Structures are given as structure tokens and as C-alpha cells.
Amino acid sequence: MSKANILYFGDSSSGSTSAHRAEALRRLGHNVIIIDPYLAFPKSLKSKISGMIHFRTGYRMLQGRMARWALQVTQNMSKPELIWVDSGELFGPLCLQSLRKLGCQIVLYNIDDPTGKRDGHKFDSLVKALPLYDLVVVVRDESEKECKNLGAKSVMKVWRGYDEVAHKPFEHAEEIPEKFKSDVAFIGTWMRHEKRDEFLLDLIRRGIPISIWGDRWEKSSYLTEIRPHWKGGSLSGRHYVAAIQGAQICLGLLSEGNRDLHTTRSLEVPYAGGLLCAKRTSEHQQLYEEGVEAVFWVDSKECAIKCDELLHDDSRRESIRDAGMQRVRSLSVGNEQVCSAILNALFALQLL
């Protein structure tokens, strides 16, 4: 489609997946104005106490203020052809009604599980607003079906993806800082009830040399044993790519509570030059040929066996890494490709 003016509501922080998508739209030639809704009322949303209250009540107490804010920020700008809402938990029906006064199409893009149960009431406002979007984009079969049942006009399922620029691998291995090189890496957050620490601890006890980067690991009840393997907090930008490409093997752990069968790591790791070692699921098996383009397991015992084998077989390990890099590039799941597909879907619906 031709160049469009897009008003983009999403996380504007450097390195966020939302900011990557906005940049991808810009690389496609569109004029994108990005506005971060979490900066609208920072005292309410960033405060530990009030932020948690709003999270647990689905942000419903903010909806009147959010609706007035959404209309106010659009008053002095040119009318956009499209409003793109990324994630969307802060936007309930009142917000959408305010935005619809601009007379343009509105798309919701959400890679979480807005109709699932893991996050409690976080997405309550979003769910009520589903019928007011022209197109809702989700990443799992359950979300697609449930959004339709909740009144969404049109729902599109996509794969999660990587960013063509942000996740581009280093051209030369010697560019990767030594501190980001490892045998087996896990890059991710400690999450209550997900038992990621138990999984990684079992690998450690089986002799697998693990390096962990991510936030909140100090909350783990197994911190004493995990701490020597915890290399630091969350990674972004080139440091994130360095830790993926600098590892012999990269673990991909799912969020069971989020009904994940693949994650963004499932695509970012092979694109950035890593070897993906993840749970065996139907979607992972759709994406990659097992043992050829990625390595899969059912539990920590099988994962440890696979990691040990690969760490002692340089030729096979590099063959799988290279094949995975080629495969992921053939899937059309880069941000530019996914964003183009979404805009083309709107055009096909005669909404753009």
C-alpha cells in the first residue's frame, strides 16, 4: 500500500518489541507517530502500589482519564489513515470511542494472551473494547477463536517474529564481547508459578553449563544455587543479540500459563545466529525440522541430554545453527513482513 500516516500507541522504550514494530512501519515508508500510553499518567501507572492496583483491576479506574487523554493528544495532529494500538490493555471502550471520532481505522496488535487466565484481570478493559476495533491481530488459535466469540469484527492470527534490524547478527564473531559468550544461555525473566528456576536448576545439577540473563531472579527460592549462573538483568539492543549469537545453545522456555506454543525467542534466536533448543510443541514443529533446524525436548532430562550431545559435537551444532538461520528467514516473520501482511489485510477488507 502507499505511504500512510499512522498513529501508533505502544511502548516507546528503546529495545521494546513494540518500538521495533513502529520502526519497521517506518522502514516500510510510512509516517509513524508513536505515543506511549504508559507515559500518560506515570504516577498512577509506574507506582509500585497503584500500578499493581490498576493491573489487578483491568485499568478500569483509569478509563475516563485515558479516554480524555487519548482525544487530547490527537487534537493538534493531522488526521491519520490508521491508528495502531500495540498490546492495548489500557484502552477500554471509552478510549476507543474517543479515537473513533478521528474517523480512521483502528487495529489492535497483541502478542500476549488477552483472553487467557494467566494475567488475571489485566486485559478486562481490552476485552470489552474488542468489538470497536476494525482488525484484531493475535498469535494463537485460542485467542483468534475467543476474540471472535467476544465480538471482534475481524481477527487475524500471525506468528510472532524478529526484527530485521534490531536482531541482525554480528557479521564477525570476534565483535561479540567476551562477557556475552556462553555454552548454554537462557535469556528471560523469572516468573511466579512458571517453574523456570526449577527447570534450569535441574539442568545445572545434571552438569549443564548454564548462563542466565534476566530480571527478578533474586525472587527465586533457589537463588543460592542459581546465583553463580546469573550473569545480570534483562538484555536489549546489541547486548541481547550478542548473548544469543555468543552462546553455543540458546534455551527457549515457554509461558505455560500464557498458553504459549512458541514465543518471540522462537524466531529471534535463529535469526540472530543462535541455535534454538526449546520445548517440543506443535507450533515449534511447524516452524522447524527437529534435529535439523532446531532441537526440541519434552522435559529437563531430555533437554540436558540434547545440550550435552550438542556441546560435544561442534559439526552438528553448527549445522543446526546454520539451517535454523536459513529456515527462519524463509518464514516471512520479520517485523516488516508481518506489518505488511497486516496492512494488506486491512486493504483487502477495504479498510484502507
Buried (B, 14 or more C-beta within 10 A) or exposed (E): BEEBBBBBBBBBEEBBBBBBBBBBBBBBEBBBBBBBBBEBBEEBBEEEEBBEEBBEBBBBEBBEBBBBBBBEBBEEEEEBBBBBBBBBBBBBBBBBBBBBEBEBBBBBBBBBBBBBEBBEBBBBBBBBBBBBBBBBBBBBEEBBBBBBEBEBBBBBBBBBBBBBEBBBBBEEEEEBEEEBBBBBBBBBBBBEEBBBBEBBBBBBEBEBBBBBBBEEBEEBEBEEEBEEBBBBEBBEEBBBBBBBBBBBBBBBBBBBBBBBBBBBBBBBBBBBBBBBBBBBBEBBBEBBEEEEBBBBBEEBEBBBEBBBEBBEEEEBBEBBBBBBBEBBBEBBBBBBBBBBBBBEBBEEBEBB
